[in-house]
């Protein structure tokens, strides 16, 4: 399933050259070449995101004992909010994602590490987009926003926000909830389907959010 304008890897220009020792020396010396723009180490960002993701076995306390169905590094960005990509995801970033499916649970944890933007800014963008949204289409789905979820104050987390949706497809309708947790320049997103009601899904995203918050704060302390 969130700024800055332009790409983070190209935003910084050349550093200013040092002032000449004297006017005559400056006149005789060739013009210095501009310093190259810094390059983005995408692999390092992906490693940072992976380190902050929920661990493969960390779902056991909530009753999910299976290994992740999928796990991969990539350039995912945060979950589309109200069917739109958030401005912060135009910035260079690295991502890591794990998905679990087991006994009444479907859980996706996507972690995004940004080059410059703060996670707090990303969560603020997500919140603003969702609060202005009521319904939106996405591929073969029609989504209706059910409202925010009151998350607890997770220790060490800079900012958090969550909401639930009713998603209608041609053959099925289900409720799902999404939470965003920020720490430094990283955002951990959890997307949960658990049970058939808003109450069970809200409880599910709060529980998984607690696991995600622990993983995120632990990685930041290392």
C-alpha positions, 0 to 999 in steps of 0.5 A: 500500500507517503515532502520534498520536491524533486529527487533527494539524490539530485537536490544538493548542488555543488559545494561553494569553492574556497575563497582565493588566497589573493586576487592575483592568485585567483586570476592566475589559477584555473577555475575549480571544478564543481564538487559532484552531487552526493550519490544515494547509496540505495543498498545502504538505505534498504539495509537500514529499512530491513534492520527496522522491519518486524523480524521474521519470528516477532509475530509469535506473541500475537499468535502468528507463528509461520514464517513470512510468506514473502520478504524483499528489498525494493523501492516501494514507498509507503502505502498509497494514501487515498489512492495517491502517492505521497510527495515524500516518496518522490525523494530517494529512499530504500524499502523492505517488506515482509508479508505474513498470512496465518489463521485469520491474519494477513499482515504487511510490514513495509519500512521506508528509509528516507535520505532527507525527509523525517518520518514525522513529515511523512506521517503528517502527509499521510494523515492530511491525505486521509483526513481529506478522503472519504472514498476512492477507487484502486484498481478493481476496488472501491474503498470507503474510509471508516475513520482513524484508529486511536493508537497508544503512545508507543515508547520511542516513536516520534509520530504515529497515525492509523485508519481503517477502510472498508474495501469492496471488490467484485467478489468480496468485501472486507475491512482493513487497517493501516498504521504509520510509525515514524522514528528519525528518517524511517517510517514503518507501515503495518497493514492488517486484515484481522477478522470481519469487523472494524473492532477486530481490525483496529485491535489487530493494527494496534497489536501489530503496531506495538511489534513494529514500534519495538523493532523500529526503536530497537534498530534506532538504538543500535 
